[in-house]
Amino acid sequence: MTDTELIFIDFNNPDLEVLQVVSQPTRLKILHTLTRTKKMYASNLAQELGLERKITSFHLNALEKADLVKSEFGLTKDKRPAAVRYYEITPKGTEILEKISEILKRK
């Protein structure tokens, strides 16, 4: 594409909202981490990314609303199991992450 080429955007496209959600660097890091580890709970993700659990949970909620991650309840595999909400990336999340990665590699 040249500098003078116009880009027409359909502002009714639901993927625009998804792009807004995933435009946060922390959310991209979460998606990337979930592609490598499959299922994690918020505390594990927070520890891996060096964030507070509350911040991680905030971003996970936004990603889940956009259908980029899904969650389910389960038990930890610790000595004393605890009930936690496990998160994993959805096929849509994987697709969006791959597209963004392709775009960033071009630059």
N, C-alpha and C positions, 0 to 999 in steps of 0.2 A: 504494500500500500504506500502511495506517495503522500507527501505532506498536504497536497491540495485535494486529495480524495476525500469525499464526504462520507461520513458514517451515519446511517439512519438507524435509529433505535426505536423499537416498539416498546413504549413505556407501559403498555398493558401486559408485557411478558412477565409471568410469575417468577422467572429466574432472576429478574433484577433484584427482588427481595433477598433471594439466596445469595447473590453476589454481595449485597450489602452486609449480610450476616457474616459471610466468610472473609470479608475484607479486613478483619481484625487479625493482626499477626499472631496473637495468642491462640485464636481459634484455628488458624492454619497449623500451628504447632501441635495442637490437640489432635486434629485430624491426622496429621502425619504420624504422630506417636501411636494412634489407634490402628494405623495400617500395619505397623510393625509388631504390635503386641496383642492384637485382636480384642480382648476384653480387659477393661480396667475399671476400677472404681475411682471416684473423685480424689480421695486422699492419695492413692498411688500416682495418679496423673499429676497432682499438685506437687508431690515430692519429686517426680521425674523431671518436671518442668521448672522447679524452683519457685513455685507460686504458692500463695495461700489457698487453702481448700475452698474458702468462700468465693474467691475470684474464679477458681477453676469451675466450681458448680454454676456460677453465673453464666460463664461461657458455654458450658455443657447444656444448660437449659435453652439458650438461644440456638445452639446447633440442633438440639432435639426438636424444637418448634419448627425449624426449617427442614426437618426430615433428613438431616445429614448424619446424625447419630441416633441410635435407639438404646433404650435401657431396659433392664430387667433386674428384679431382686434376686439375690442369692446369698450364700454364706461364704465368708473368707475361709482360706485354708490354713489359718493360723492355729496355734495351740488351743486358743480359746476362740472358736468361730463366732463371728458377728454378722448380723444381717446388714448387707450393703446393696447399693444399686450399682450394677455393672453397666458400663457403657461400651458400645462397639460402633464402628463406622458402618453406615448403610451403603448399599450399592450406589445410591445417588451421591453420597458424600465422597466415595471413592472416585466416581466419575468427575465431580466438580474439582476435586483436588488434582487429578491428573490433568485436566484442562488448564488449570491455573499454573501448574508446573510447566506444561508445554509453552505457555505464553511467556513465563518468566525466563525460560531457557533461551528464547529467541533474542532477548535483549542483550 
